[in-house]
Amino acid sequence: MDRFDRYWIGFLIGLILPAAFALTYIEVMNLWYTLEALHFHAPSVMSKLLMVSVFPDLALIFVFYTTDTWRLSKGVLAGALPYILAALIVSM
């Protein structure tokens, strides 16, 4: 596992996983019509969607932290920060 313990790998995972999870969540929960009706402008909906999309990153941070892959864990956290900050900015 040490060969995958790279900061940039974690950062890429942290950026891509929330976007993929959000699109999957929207598709499975059939939210396309609701989001189109709100024109993606309702701050409460967008904030909640951004926060839900970060959950897989937080689970990965826990898994990587318990397996002692510190750089990978820090990279995932750094990749999740833009989503968390966007959720906070949208909710204000």
Protein Blocks (a to p, Z undefined) as FASTA:
>chain_A
ZZmmcfklmmmmmmmmmmmmmmmmmmmnopmlmmmmnoomamklmmmmmmmmmmmmmmmm
mmmmmnopaklmmmmmmmmmmmmmmmmmmmZZ
